Amino acid sequence: MAEKENLLNVPPIVTGKHFDAASVFEPENLLREARRQKKLPVGEVPEVCLLDPDGDIVRTLLEKCRAQRSHSWACYHTDLYEFEHEGERLGVIGCAVGAPFAVLLAEQLFVSGCRFLVSMTSAGQILEPDPPPYFILIDRALRDEGTSYHYLPPADFVDADPRLVDCAMEALASIIPPVYRGATWTTDAPFRETPAAIEDCRARNILAVEMEAAALYAFAQARQKTVLCFAHVTNRMAVIEGDFEKGEADGTYESLRVISAAVRAWRESNKAG
């Protein structure tokens, strides 16, 4: 009886998952129906795509007339924009906030031609290597969200691809301001970042809090896809006035500098691999 009661007290998010089983609802089938309904042609997205949860990169590119909406992206929920940067054709989706939405888009991007996905998310400072703003290459993320538990068995953290992280850090070595490497806390509830939870993260040497990385890295491991997540640390969770400043063009140009270095590292790692 006690064993049965214990099982009943285990939350469903960590039980009843069949990680090796195929899904009934597949992203390519969703896109097939979306194309039919919207009368869109079959087409592929750029092989390098970006998730821009704050939407600042997309807005700046559109203001500068540097991006065009993709007419073959069939997603029901978003527009994908394509643009050229440093010799690369890139795709970007704005306002992809939170773990479930980020992974929903990642699933659809990778069946649409994407081969490398970069997330550049705004993040709150936990430990203070510098005053904001600055960047972190996320090498592992604390799984305090729900999506990752549908892709991987329970664990505290999920890791990025260490080889890709090492290559990216080499490419980022000369970037100014510097890019730090470390762990983040991925939460589904940004307005429940309590003092106790923040102190627990400090004790774990976690640098920042964000909302997507753990889920994207779990998806990447489970689906064997290539994903790299950056945190743009822009705030101290608004405990002071004048927070959330990103710099020129809301940080777009510095973000693109970081992203370009990561893309070069990915290309070099492919050549070496």
Residue frames as qw, qx, qy, qz and C-alpha x, y, z in Angstrom:
[[0.000, 0.885, 0.466, 0.000, 0.00, 0.00, 0.00],
 [0.308, -0.792, 0.106, 0.516, 2.81, 2.42, 0.90],
 [0.412, -0.126, 0.600, 0.674, 4.53, 1.66, -2.42],
 [0.205, 0.623, 0.664, 0.360, 1.30, 2.41, -4.31],
 [0.140, -0.932, -0.260, 0.209, 0.87, 5.69, -2.44],
 [0.398, -0.569, 0.324, 0.642, 4.46, 6.69, -3.27],
 [0.355, 0.199, 0.676, 0.615, 3.83, 6.01, -6.96],
 [0.066, 0.813, 0.557, 0.154, 0.70, 8.13, -6.83],
 [0.262, -0.889, -0.063, 0.370, 2.74, 10.99, -5.36],
 [0.486, -0.192, 0.454, 0.721, 5.28, 10.98, -8.20],
 [0.342, 0.640, 0.043, -0.687, 4.37, 13.79, -10.60],
 [0.818, 0.435, 0.378, 0.000, 3.39, 12.64, -14.10],
 [0.325, 0.892, -0.291, -0.119, 6.08, 14.84, -15.68],
 [0.014, -0.613, 0.790, -0.007, 8.70, 12.24, -14.64],
 [0.520, -0.010, 0.841, -0.149, 6.66, 9.04, -15.07],
 [0.660, 0.495, 0.538, -0.173, 5.15, 7.10, -17.93],
 [0.312, 0.789, -0.338, -0.407, 7.56, 8.37, -20.58],
 [0.894, 0.120, 0.391, 0.184, 8.72, 6.00, -23.33],
 [0.092, -0.793, 0.296, 0.525, 11.84, 7.73, -24.61],
 [0.251, -0.228, 0.798, 0.499, 12.60, 5.23, -27.40],
 [0.403, 0.531, 0.745, -0.035, 9.05, 5.18, -28.76],
 [0.180, 0.260, 0.429, 0.846, 8.10, 7.07, -31.89],
 [0.209, 0.303, 0.336, -0.867, 5.68, 9.98, -31.58],
 [0.385, 0.575, 0.722, 0.026, 2.21, 9.83, -33.09],
 [0.207, 0.958, 0.170, -0.107, 2.22, 13.57, -33.84],
 [0.708, -0.067, 0.234, 0.663, 5.22, 14.32, -36.07],
 [0.043, -0.666, 0.009, 0.745, 6.38, 17.83, -37.08],
 [0.063, -0.139, 0.671, 0.725, 6.62, 17.03, -40.78],
 [0.002, -0.493, -0.847, -0.197, 2.96, 15.98, -40.79],
 [0.064, -0.768, -0.384, 0.508, 1.92, 19.20, -39.10],
 [0.066, -0.529, 0.319, 0.784, 3.83, 21.21, -41.71],
 [0.111, 0.163, 0.846, 0.496, 2.29, 19.14, -44.52],
 [0.004, -0.699, -0.715, 0.019, -1.19, 20.14, -43.39],
 [0.122, -0.749, -0.110, 0.642, -0.19, 23.75, -42.82],
 [0.124, -0.265, 0.567, 0.770, 1.18, 23.96, -46.36],
 [0.056, 0.407, 0.848, 0.335, -2.04, 22.46, -47.72],
 [0.069, -0.791, -0.558, 0.242, -4.25, 24.90, -45.84],
 [0.131, -0.781, 0.052, 0.608, -2.07, 27.95, -46.56],
 [0.742, 0.645, 0.160, 0.083, -1.36, 26.88, -50.17],
 [0.183, -0.856, 0.445, 0.188, 2.38, 27.21, -49.61],
 [0.744, 0.484, -0.459, -0.025, 5.11, 25.61, -51.73],
 [0.911, -0.329, -0.027, 0.247, 7.44, 22.99, -50.32],
 [0.366, 0.793, -0.290, 0.392, 10.74, 24.65, -49.46],
 [0.769, -0.217, -0.391, 0.457, 13.67, 24.53, -47.10],
 [0.286, -0.957, 0.016, 0.045, 14.81, 27.00, -44.47],
 [0.292, 0.765, -0.537, 0.203, 18.49, 28.08, -44.28],
 [0.802, -0.025, -0.568, 0.182, 20.73, 25.41, -42.78],
 [0.330, -0.073, -0.525, 0.781, 21.63, 27.80, -39.93],
 [0.289, -0.696, -0.427, -0.500, 18.68, 29.22, -38.01],
 [0.142, 0.174, -0.512, 0.829, 18.35, 31.43, -34.94],
 [0.350, -0.703, -0.617, -0.046, 15.81, 31.64, -32.14],
 [0.157, 0.305, -0.166, 0.925, 15.50, 35.23, -30.90],
 [0.248, -0.536, -0.782, 0.198, 13.17, 35.06, -27.86],
 [0.095, -0.562, -0.271, 0.776, 13.23, 38.83, -27.21],
 [0.482, 0.730, 0.470, 0.117, 12.62, 39.63, -30.89],
 [0.132, -0.864, 0.125, 0.470, 15.22, 42.42, -30.89],
 [0.365, -0.251, 0.676, 0.589, 17.34, 40.89, -33.66],
 [0.305, 0.517, 0.745, 0.291, 14.30, 40.46, -35.92],
 [0.050, 0.922, 0.327, -0.199, 13.05, 43.98, -35.25],
 [0.227, -0.727, 0.322, 0.562, 16.44, 45.56, -35.96],
 [0.369, -0.026, 0.757, 0.538, 16.92, 43.59, -39.18],
 [0.238, 0.685, 0.667, 0.170, 13.47, 44.61, -40.40],
 [0.069, -0.921, -0.120, 0.364, 14.06, 48.25, -39.50],
 [0.214, -0.616, 0.514, 0.557, 17.29, 48.15, -41.52],
 [0.759, 0.502, -0.097, -0.404, 15.52, 46.36, -44.42],
 [0.051, 0.549, -0.831, -0.080, 17.95, 43.46, -44.09],
 [0.275, 0.023, 0.950, -0.148, 15.48, 40.58, -43.70],
 [0.514, 0.041, -0.429, -0.741, 12.68, 39.10, -45.81],
 [0.710, -0.100, 0.507, -0.478, 9.88, 36.88, -44.61],
 [0.104, -0.149, 0.945, 0.272, 10.17, 33.29, -45.82],
 [0.642, 0.130, -0.132, -0.744, 7.24, 32.29, -48.02],
 [0.683, 0.091, -0.704, -0.173, 7.86, 28.56, -47.61],
 [0.070, 0.109, -0.796, 0.591, 7.93, 28.44, -43.78],
 [0.454, -0.358, -0.631, -0.517, 4.61, 26.79, -42.97],
 [0.238, -0.165, -0.752, 0.592, 4.55, 27.04, -39.16],
 [0.196, -0.731, -0.606, -0.244, 1.13, 27.98, -37.79],
 [0.472, -0.772, -0.312, 0.291, 2.55, 30.14, -35.00],
 [0.393, -0.658, 0.192, 0.613, 5.47, 32.15, -36.35],
 [0.588, 0.804, -0.093, -0.011, 7.10, 33.93, -39.26],
 [0.775, -0.270, 0.244, 0.517, 10.64, 33.03, -40.24],
 [0.265, 0.941, -0.119, -0.176, 12.84, 35.77, -41.71],
 [0.871, 0.100, 0.151, 0.456, 15.91, 35.20, -43.87],
 [0.038, 0.983, -0.160, -0.081, 18.93, 37.49, -44.07],
 [0.788, 0.389, -0.248, 0.409, 22.58, 37.57, -45.11],
 [0.386, -0.891, 0.229, -0.068, 25.32, 38.13, -42.55],
 [0.268, -0.675, 0.669, 0.159, 29.06, 37.71, -43.07],
 [0.286, 0.349, -0.802, -0.392, 28.55, 35.46, -46.06],
 [0.061, 0.152, 0.972, -0.170, 25.95, 33.25, -44.40],
 [0.452, -0.314, -0.413, -0.726, 22.30, 32.92, -45.28],
 [0.042, -0.033, -0.821, 0.569, 20.51, 32.72, -41.92],
 [0.394, -0.541, -0.575, -0.471, 16.96, 32.19, -40.77],
 [0.079, 0.064, -0.592, 0.799, 15.59, 33.79, -37.61],
 [0.389, -0.599, -0.634, -0.299, 12.35, 33.49, -35.63],
 [0.005, -0.389, 0.348, -0.853, 11.52, 36.17, -33.09],
 [0.535, -0.317, 0.255, -0.740, 9.68, 36.00, -29.76],
 [0.781, -0.025, -0.614, -0.112, 10.14, 32.25, -29.29],
 [0.216, -0.550, 0.531, -0.607, 9.88, 32.52, -25.51],
 [0.727, -0.283, 0.448, -0.436, 9.91, 29.52, -23.18],
 [0.318, -0.301, 0.890, 0.124, 10.90, 25.88, -23.33],
 [0.599, 0.367, 0.706, -0.091, 7.79, 24.34, -24.98],
 [0.479, 0.838, 0.082, -0.248, 7.62, 26.97, -27.73],
 [0.004, -0.745, 0.610, 0.269, 11.36, 26.84, -28.43],
 [0.371, -0.163, 0.906, 0.125, 11.31, 23.06, -28.86],
 [0.593, 0.577, 0.522, -0.207, 8.11, 23.11, -30.90],
 [0.388, 0.868, -0.179, -0.251, 9.93, 25.40, -33.33],
 [0.181, -0.582, 0.770, 0.188, 13.17, 23.40, -33.20],
 [0.602, 0.144, 0.785, -0.017, 11.30, 20.24, -34.18],
 [0.577, 0.738, 0.325, -0.127, 9.79, 22.00, -37.18],
 [0.127, 0.875, -0.390, -0.256, 13.02, 23.75, -38.21],
 [0.317, -0.445, 0.816, 0.190, 15.06, 20.54, -38.34],
 [0.573, 0.318, 0.750, 0.089, 12.55, 18.77, -40.58],
 [0.403, 0.880, 0.216, -0.130, 12.54, 21.87, -42.81],
 [0.686, 0.614, -0.104, 0.377, 16.25, 21.91, -43.67],
 [0.242, -0.871, 0.348, -0.247, 17.93, 23.42, -40.59],
 [0.840, 0.137, -0.455, 0.261, 21.20, 21.72, -39.61],
 [0.447, -0.046, -0.465, 0.763, 22.43, 24.07, -36.86],
 [0.274, -0.811, -0.398, -0.330, 20.18, 25.98, -34.47],
 [0.348, 0.104, -0.409, 0.837, 21.43, 28.84, -32.27],
 [0.313, -0.810, -0.487, -0.095, 19.35, 30.33, -29.46],
 [0.295, 0.248, -0.248, 0.889, 20.22, 33.83, -28.21],
 [0.406, -0.698, -0.571, -0.148, 18.06, 34.40, -25.16],
 [0.115, -0.695, 0.254, -0.662, 17.91, 37.25, -22.65],
 [0.721, -0.234, -0.611, 0.228, 18.90, 36.12, -19.14],
 [0.410, -0.863, 0.044, -0.292, 18.95, 37.30, -15.55],
 [0.327, 0.572, -0.643, 0.390, 22.20, 37.43, -13.61],
 [0.853, -0.461, -0.243, -0.030, 22.80, 34.90, -10.80],
 [0.702, -0.418, 0.065, 0.572, 26.59, 35.16, -10.35],
 [0.188, 0.971, 0.038, -0.143, 28.40, 38.33, -11.37],
 [0.763, 0.004, 0.210, 0.611, 31.50, 38.01, -13.55],
 [0.196, 0.112, 0.188, 0.956, 30.74, 41.50, -14.96],
 [0.327, 0.427, 0.361, -0.762, 27.97, 44.09, -14.83],
 [0.538, 0.504, 0.662, 0.137, 25.34, 43.39, -17.53],
 [0.929, 0.246, 0.059, -0.271, 25.18, 43.21, -20.46],
 [0.043, -0.541, 0.818, 0.192, 27.46, 40.31, -21.43],
 [0.810, 0.178, -0.386, -0.404, 27.15, 36.85, -22.99],
 [0.533, -0.351, 0.756, -0.146, 27.36, 33.28, -21.72],
 [0.563, 0.212, -0.717, -0.352, 27.84, 30.21, -23.87],
 [0.755, -0.314, 0.315, -0.481, 25.64, 27.75, -21.99],
 [0.296, 0.372, -0.877, -0.070, 27.47, 24.45, -21.53],
 [0.251, -0.275, -0.924, 0.080, 24.80, 22.88, -19.30],
 [0.347, -0.360, -0.075, -0.863, 21.38, 23.86, -18.02],
 [0.173, 0.043, 0.822, -0.541, 19.42, 23.05, -14.86],
 [0.212, -0.267, -0.792, -0.507, 16.19, 21.32, -15.85],
 [0.092, 0.346, 0.624, -0.695, 13.62, 23.33, -13.90],
 [0.475, 0.263, -0.221, -0.810, 11.12, 23.26, -16.77],
 [0.780, 0.087, 0.499, -0.366, 8.75, 20.65, -18.15],
 [0.727, 0.572, -0.218, -0.311, 9.69, 20.02, -21.76],
 [0.200, 0.587, -0.784, 0.008, 13.02, 18.25, -21.28],
 [0.456, -0.168, 0.808, -0.332, 11.38, 15.43, -19.30],
 [0.818, 0.410, 0.228, -0.333, 9.55, 14.32, -22.44],
 [0.624, 0.684, -0.377, -0.033, 12.87, 13.84, -24.27],
 [0.430, 0.401, -0.725, 0.359, 15.34, 12.54, -21.65],
 [0.654, -0.444, -0.596, 0.140, 15.07, 10.64, -18.34],
 [0.350, -0.928, -0.073, -0.107, 15.10, 12.75, -15.16],
 [0.704, -0.016, -0.176, 0.688, 18.40, 14.39, -14.16],
 [0.223, -0.752, -0.218, 0.580, 19.38, 17.72, -12.64],
 [0.038, 0.692, -0.319, -0.647, 21.25, 19.04, -15.67],
 [0.818, 0.456, 0.322, 0.136, 21.45, 18.51, -19.42],
 [0.441, -0.509, 0.352, 0.650, 24.72, 19.19, -21.24],
 [0.504, 0.763, -0.183, -0.360, 25.49, 20.84, -24.53],
 [0.921, 0.314, -0.058, 0.223, 27.66, 19.00, -27.06],
 [0.557, -0.717, 0.146, 0.394, 31.09, 19.44, -25.40],
 [0.611, 0.059, 0.427, 0.664, 33.01, 19.30, -28.68],
 [0.191, 0.738, 0.396, 0.512, 30.91, 22.05, -30.20],
 [0.373, -0.919, -0.116, 0.049, 31.18, 24.15, -27.03],
 [0.653, -0.445, 0.254, 0.557, 34.99, 23.82, -27.06],
 [0.472, 0.322, 0.458, 0.681, 35.17, 24.82, -30.74],
 [0.020, -0.870, -0.358, -0.338, 32.83, 27.76, -30.18],
 [0.497, -0.829, -0.021, 0.257, 34.81, 29.04, -27.19],
 [0.611, -0.157, 0.340, 0.698, 37.98, 29.03, -29.31],
 [0.267, 0.542, 0.470, 0.643, 36.20, 31.07, -31.98],
 [0.252, -0.890, -0.308, -0.224, 34.83, 33.44, -29.33],
 [0.700, -0.339, -0.209, 0.593, 38.18, 34.03, -27.61],
 [0.327, 0.032, 0.086, 0.941, 38.73, 37.43, -29.23],
 [0.135, -0.702, -0.545, -0.437, 35.14, 38.69, -28.92],
 [0.145, -0.086, -0.401, 0.900, 34.64, 41.95, -27.00],
 [0.450, -0.603, 0.514, -0.412, 32.90, 42.05, -24.59],
 [0.055, 0.290, -0.956, 0.010, 34.12, 38.58, -23.49],
 [0.788, -0.143, -0.349, -0.487, 31.86, 35.55, -23.69],
 [0.352, -0.415, 0.753, -0.371, 31.78, 33.42, -20.54],
 [0.579, 0.018, -0.774, -0.255, 31.17, 29.68, -20.44],
 [0.111, -0.114, 0.781, -0.604, 29.00, 28.09, -17.79],
 [0.070, -0.386, -0.920, 0.002, 25.70, 26.77, -16.51],
 [0.303, -0.211, -0.042, -0.928, 22.28, 28.39, -16.48],
 [0.253, 0.253, 0.821, -0.445, 19.02, 27.68, -14.72],
 [0.217, -0.179, -0.611, -0.739, 16.12, 27.08, -17.13],
 [0.189, 0.271, 0.705, -0.628, 12.79, 27.97, -15.53],
 [0.009, 0.506, 0.738, 0.446, 9.19, 27.94, -16.72],
 [0.295, -0.839, -0.457, 0.001, 8.19, 30.51, -14.09],
 [0.444, 0.405, -0.157, 0.784, 10.23, 33.73, -14.26],
 [0.286, -0.623, 0.091, -0.722, 8.09, 35.46, -11.66],
 [0.868, -0.481, -0.031, -0.124, 8.80, 32.66, -9.16],
 [0.651, 0.383, -0.410, 0.512, 12.55, 33.20, -8.99],
 [0.592, -0.786, -0.144, -0.105, 12.59, 33.27, -5.19],
 [0.095, -0.835, 0.512, -0.177, 15.57, 34.28, -3.01],
 [0.733, -0.327, 0.592, -0.067, 15.97, 30.67, -1.86],
 [0.864, 0.406, 0.280, 0.101, 15.97, 29.33, -5.43],
 [0.387, 0.870, -0.233, 0.196, 18.53, 31.94, -6.48],
 [0.348, -0.716, 0.586, -0.152, 20.79, 31.08, -3.56],
 [0.868, -0.033, 0.495, 0.000, 20.53, 27.39, -4.45],
 [0.740, 0.644, 0.074, 0.179, 21.64, 28.21, -7.99],
 [0.059, 0.886, -0.420, 0.188, 24.57, 30.26, -6.70],
 [0.639, -0.476, 0.598, -0.087, 25.66, 27.27, -4.62],
 [0.858, 0.244, 0.436, 0.121, 25.63, 25.19, -7.82],
 [0.327, -0.401, 0.398, 0.758, 27.82, 27.80, -9.58],
 [0.377, 0.626, 0.632, 0.259, 25.02, 28.68, -12.01],
 [0.306, -0.048, 0.104, 0.945, 25.67, 31.96, -13.81],
 [0.287, 0.071, -0.129, -0.946, 22.23, 33.07, -15.04],
 [0.421, 0.335, 0.784, -0.310, 18.55, 32.21, -15.39],
 [0.277, 0.227, -0.482, -0.800, 16.73, 31.84, -18.70],
 [0.687, 0.151, 0.388, -0.596, 13.77, 29.92, -20.15],
 [0.807, 0.453, -0.170, -0.340, 14.83, 27.68, -23.07],
 [0.215, 0.637, -0.738, -0.054, 18.27, 26.04, -22.88],
 [0.422, -0.198, 0.856, -0.223, 17.53, 22.86, -20.90],
 [0.740, 0.406, 0.434, -0.315, 14.68, 21.92, -23.21],
 [0.571, 0.740, -0.286, -0.212, 16.64, 22.70, -26.39],
 [0.039, 0.568, -0.821, 0.035, 19.64, 20.66, -25.22],
 [0.573, 0.005, 0.775, -0.265, 17.39, 17.73, -24.23],
 [0.734, 0.593, 0.151, -0.295, 15.77, 17.86, -27.67],
 [0.357, 0.751, -0.538, -0.137, 19.22, 18.01, -29.29],
 [0.228, -0.381, 0.889, -0.112, 20.44, 14.93, -27.42],
 [0.641, 0.201, 0.675, -0.304, 17.29, 12.91, -27.98],
 [0.692, 0.670, 0.191, -0.189, 16.95, 13.80, -31.66],
 [0.714, -0.140, 0.343, 0.594, 20.71, 13.93, -32.35],
 [0.328, 0.855, 0.231, 0.328, 20.53, 17.49, -33.65],
 [0.544, 0.059, -0.172, 0.819, 23.02, 20.34, -33.36],
 [0.218, -0.890, -0.296, -0.271, 21.95, 23.14, -31.03],
 [0.495, 0.015, -0.349, 0.796, 23.94, 25.82, -29.21],
 [0.257, -0.855, -0.432, -0.126, 22.43, 28.18, -26.65],
 [0.347, 0.238, -0.248, 0.873, 23.69, 31.58, -25.56],
 [0.267, -0.788, -0.505, 0.229, 22.47, 33.73, -22.69],
 [0.227, 0.546, 0.001, 0.806, 22.62, 37.48, -23.18],
 [0.411, -0.511, -0.584, 0.478, 22.74, 38.56, -19.53],
 [0.090, 0.547, 0.241, 0.796, 20.89, 41.86, -19.55],
 [0.449, -0.639, -0.073, -0.620, 19.35, 42.22, -16.12],
 [0.098, 0.168, -0.817, 0.542, 19.36, 41.62, -12.38],
 [0.168, -0.469, -0.866, -0.032, 15.67, 40.63, -12.46],
 [0.094, -0.690, -0.277, -0.662, 14.62, 44.29, -12.25],
 [0.578, -0.601, -0.430, 0.345, 15.59, 44.66, -8.59],
 [0.278, -0.454, 0.016, 0.846, 17.20, 47.97, -9.62],
 [0.442, 0.811, 0.208, -0.323, 15.94, 50.72, -11.90],
 [0.248, 0.780, -0.461, -0.343, 17.50, 51.06, -15.33],
 [0.574, -0.185, 0.793, 0.086, 17.69, 47.29, -15.85],
 [0.704, 0.435, 0.560, 0.034, 17.34, 45.35, -19.12],
 [0.263, 0.864, -0.245, -0.352, 19.63, 47.61, -21.17],
 [0.919, 0.131, 0.310, 0.207, 21.31, 45.72, -24.03],
 [0.388, -0.408, 0.376, 0.736, 23.30, 48.44, -25.75],
 [0.217, 0.392, -0.380, -0.809, 23.26, 49.67, -29.34],
 [0.575, 0.085, -0.558, -0.592, 20.29, 48.43, -31.40],
 [0.829, -0.322, 0.178, -0.422, 19.12, 46.45, -28.37],
 [0.567, -0.460, 0.680, 0.065, 22.26, 44.35, -28.53],
 [0.869, 0.447, 0.140, -0.159, 21.65, 43.10, -32.07],
 [0.517, 0.744, -0.418, 0.062, 25.10, 43.77, -33.48],
 [0.188, -0.549, 0.774, -0.253, 26.97, 42.25, -30.56],
 [0.790, 0.025, 0.536, -0.296, 24.61, 39.25, -30.62],
 [0.820, 0.562, -0.033, -0.100, 25.24, 38.72, -34.32],
 [0.211, 0.734, -0.633, 0.129, 28.99, 38.93, -33.71],
 [0.474, -0.321, 0.770, -0.282, 28.69, 36.12, -31.18],
 [0.840, 0.296, 0.366, -0.269, 26.41, 34.08, -33.42],
 [0.627, 0.710, -0.307, -0.089, 28.74, 34.46, -36.42],
 [0.021, -0.601, 0.782, -0.165, 31.67, 33.12, -34.39],
 [0.648, -0.067, 0.693, -0.308, 29.55, 30.14, -33.34],
 [0.820, 0.513, 0.107, -0.229, 28.59, 29.44, -36.95],
 [0.398, 0.721, -0.566, 0.015, 32.25, 29.55, -38.03],
 [0.302, -0.417, 0.818, -0.257, 33.09, 27.11, -35.22],
 [0.793, 0.188, 0.486, -0.315, 30.31, 24.76, -36.33],
 [0.728, 0.649, -0.169, -0.141, 31.55, 24.81, -39.90],
 [0.168, 0.670, -0.710, 0.137, 35.14, 24.16, -38.79],
 [0.522, -0.241, 0.757, -0.312, 34.06, 21.31, -36.51],
 [0.854, 0.374, 0.234, -0.274, 32.20, 19.73, -39.44],
 [0.558, 0.703, -0.441, -0.016, 35.35, 19.89, -41.58],
 [0.048, -0.547, 0.792, -0.269, 37.42, 18.35, -38.81],
 [0.668, -0.109, 0.586, -0.445, 34.80, 15.76, -37.91]]
